Amino acid sequence: TINPFSGGDLVKDATLGDWRTHNGVDIAADVGTQVISCAAGTVKSIRDDDLWGTVIEIEFEGGATGIYKAMSPETTVKEGQAVSAGDPIGTIAKSCVNESKLAPHLHFELKQDGKYVDPTGYWG
């Protein structure tokens, strides 16, 4: 992990230079590294974002939503597709403009009941 979940605390953004919450975790990975779904669920949306690159949202069984950012536009899943834990969903890209000063990475967020939660402690 190169940048942890901030838990609502403001942290200085290395790229933009401002103070903001960091609602996910940044996990270092080489461009082209395969990303897998961390739990079973359904692909809720796939979208391109000017700041985050390709974003894949998966609604997991039990109601949590995983949000995978800084992905390549060439995904291996489609909206509405069911996935199992460990299924490949795409690859890492250097597409995250607002975190571009960091090494290539996956930015992963997790929401439960509409609120961001720390992904590192969710399944522990």
Phi, psi and chi 1 to 4 in degrees:
 res  aa     phi    psi   chi1   chi2   chi3   chi4
   1 THR       -  122.9  -59.6      -      -      -
   2 ILE  -100.1  -11.7   57.7  174.1      -      -
   3 ASN  -155.2  112.8 -156.8    9.0      -      -
   4 PRO   -82.7  169.6   30.9  -34.9      -      -
   5 PHE   -65.0  135.4  177.3   75.0      -      -
   6 SER   -93.6   -6.6   73.9      -      -      -
   7 GLY    61.9   29.0      -      -      -      -
   8 GLY    91.6  -11.9      -      -      -      -
   9 ASP   -76.1  146.7  -66.2  -24.2      -      -
  10 LEU   -77.9  135.7  -64.4  177.4      -      -
  11 VAL  -130.9  150.8  -67.7      -      -      -
  12 LYS   -76.6  125.2 -176.4  133.2 -173.7 -169.2
  13 ASP   -78.6  122.3 -175.2  -79.8      -      -
  14 ALA   -65.7  -29.3      -      -      -      -
  15 THR   -88.1  -50.5  -58.9      -      -      -
  16 LEU   -88.9  -17.6  -57.9  175.9      -      -
  17 GLY    77.6    7.7      -      -      -      -
  18 ASP  -107.3  177.2   61.4   -3.8      -      -
  19 TRP  -102.2  130.8  -68.9   85.2      -      -
  20 ARG  -157.8  166.7   59.9 -177.9   59.9 -146.0
  21 THR   -78.6  152.3   58.7      -      -      -
  22 HIS  -113.6  102.5 -169.0 -108.4      -      -
  23 ASN   -83.8    5.8  -64.2  -35.8      -      -
  24 GLY  -144.6 -163.9      -      -      -      -
  25 VAL  -121.6  145.2  -66.1      -      -      -
  26 ASP  -105.3  121.6  -65.7  -27.8      -      -
  27 ILE  -113.9  114.2  -57.3  164.0      -      -
  28 ALA   -60.7  136.4      -      -      -      -
  29 ALA  -162.5  145.5      -      -      -      -
  30 ASP   -67.2  149.4  -67.7  -28.5      -      -
  31 VAL   -56.1  133.5  169.5      -      -      -
  32 GLY    95.2   -7.9      -      -      -      -
  33 THR   -65.2  134.7  -61.1      -      -      -
  34 GLN   -70.1  137.0 -173.9  176.5   72.1      -
  35 VAL  -109.8  137.1  176.9      -      -      -
  36 ILE  -117.5  157.8   60.4  172.2      -      -
  37 SER   -72.3  134.1  179.3      -      -      -
  38 CYS   -85.0   -7.2   61.4      -      -      -
  39 ALA  -157.3  165.9      -      -      -      -
  40 ALA   -75.8  144.9      -      -      -      -
  41 GLY   175.7 -157.6      -      -      -      -
  42 THR  -128.9  134.8  -57.5      -      -      -
  43 VAL   -67.8  113.7  178.4      -      -      -
  44 LYS   -83.0  -43.5 -175.1  176.0  171.6 -178.3
  45 SER  -157.9  154.9   70.8      -      -      -
  46 ILE  -133.2  124.0  -59.1  171.0      -      -
  47 ARG  -146.2  156.6   66.9 -177.2 -176.8  -78.8
  48 ASP   -97.7  133.1  -70.0  -39.6      -      -
  49 ASP  -123.8  134.4 -174.7  -79.7      -      -
  50 ASP   -59.4  -32.4  -69.8  -19.5      -      -
  51 LEU   -96.5  -32.9  -64.2  177.4      -      -
  52 TRP  -104.7   -4.5  -69.1  106.8      -      -
  53 GLY    76.7 -151.3      -      -      -      -
  54 THR   -77.1  133.6  -62.6      -      -      -
  55 VAL  -120.8  127.8  177.3      -      -      -
  56 ILE  -116.6  125.2  -59.8  173.5      -      -
  57 GLU  -109.5  130.4  -72.1 -168.1   36.0      -
  58 ILE  -122.4  124.1  -60.4  175.7      -      -
  59 GLU   -87.3  112.6 -171.8  172.1  -51.5      -
  60 PHE   -81.6  154.8  -61.4  132.0      -      -
  61 GLU   -58.6  134.5  -66.0  172.1   -0.7      -
  62 GLY   100.3  -10.0      -      -      -      -
  63 GLY   104.2  -16.0      -      -      -      -
  64 ALA   -72.3  155.3      -      -      -      -
  65 THR  -122.6  124.7  -59.3      -      -      -
  66 GLY   -95.0  135.7      -      -      -      -
  67 ILE  -123.1  112.3  -54.0  162.7      -      -
  68 TYR  -101.6  120.6  -60.0   77.9      -      -
  69 LYS  -121.9  162.3  -62.3 -179.3  175.6 -178.4
  70 ALA    72.8   35.4      -      -      -      -
  71 MET   -96.1  159.9  -56.9  -80.0  -64.9      -
  72 SER   -73.8  147.4  169.0      -      -      -
  73 PRO   -65.4  -18.4    8.8  -12.3      -      -
  74 GLU   -85.8   88.4  -66.3   81.9   28.9      -
  75 THR   -88.1  163.8   65.4      -      -      -
  76 THR  -107.5    9.7   55.0      -      -      -
  77 VAL  -129.4  165.1  -68.0      -      -      -
  78 LYS  -125.8  155.7  -56.1  -78.6 -175.1 -129.5
  79 GLU   -57.2  137.7  -71.9 -175.9    4.8      -
  80 GLY    87.6   -8.0      -      -      -      -
  81 GLN   -76.1  138.3  179.8  178.3  -26.2      -
  82 ALA   -80.8  139.4      -      -      -      -
  83 VAL  -129.6  153.2  -65.9      -      -      -
  84 SER  -105.5  161.3  -63.0      -      -      -
  85 ALA   -57.7  130.8      -      -      -      -
  86 GLY    93.8   -7.5      -      -      -      -
  87 ASP   -70.6  136.1  -77.5   -6.1      -      -
  88 PRO   -67.8  139.3   18.1  -23.1      -      -
  89 ILE  -120.5  -16.0   61.1  170.5      -      -
  90 GLY   164.2 -162.9      -      -      -      -
  91 THR  -133.4  161.9   59.3      -      -      -
  92 ILE   -73.0  141.2  -62.0  -67.4      -      -
  93 ALA  -131.6  164.3      -      -      -      -
  94 LYS   -93.0   63.0 -173.8   76.9  170.3  154.2
  95 SER  -113.9    3.0   60.7      -      -      -
  96 CYS   -93.8   88.9 -171.0      -      -      -
  97 VAL   -59.0  -42.5  173.4      -      -      -
  98 ASN   -78.4   -1.3   60.3  -31.0      -      -
  99 GLU  -129.1   31.6  -68.5 -175.4  -14.2      -
 100 SER   -70.3  -17.4   61.7      -      -      -
 101 LYS   -78.8  -10.7  -72.8 -162.9  176.3 -179.5
 102 LEU   -86.8  159.7  -59.8  175.5      -      -
 103 ALA   -61.5  160.6      -      -      -      -
 104 PRO   -52.6  140.5  -25.2   34.1      -      -
 105 HIS  -163.8  165.8   64.8  -80.8      -      -
 106 LEU   -96.4  128.7  170.6   68.9      -      -
 107 HIS   -99.2  117.0  177.4   94.0      -      -
 108 PHE  -120.8  126.2  178.8   69.4      -      -
 109 GLU  -116.7  153.4  -60.8  173.0  -11.0      -
 110 LEU  -134.8  129.6 -172.4   67.8      -      -
 111 LYS  -115.9  136.2  -77.5 -174.3  168.0 -178.5
 112 GLN  -128.8  126.5  178.9   70.0   50.2      -
 113 ASP    53.3   38.4  -61.4  -37.2      -      -
 114 GLY    78.2    2.6      -      -      -      -
 115 LYS  -117.4  143.2  -63.4  178.5 -175.7  171.5
 116 TYR   -68.3  135.7  -68.9  104.4      -      -
 117 VAL  -127.7  159.1  -64.6      -      -      -
 118 ASP   -70.7  113.9 -173.2   -7.5      -      -
 119 PRO   -64.3  -28.3  -14.8   23.5      -      -
 120 THR   -68.8  -24.0   60.0      -      -      -
 121 GLY  -108.6    1.9      -      -      -      -
 122 TYR   -67.8  -46.6 -172.2   76.2      -      -
 123 TRP   -96.7   -3.1  -75.1  -79.7      -      -
 124 GLY   -75.5      -      -      -      -      -
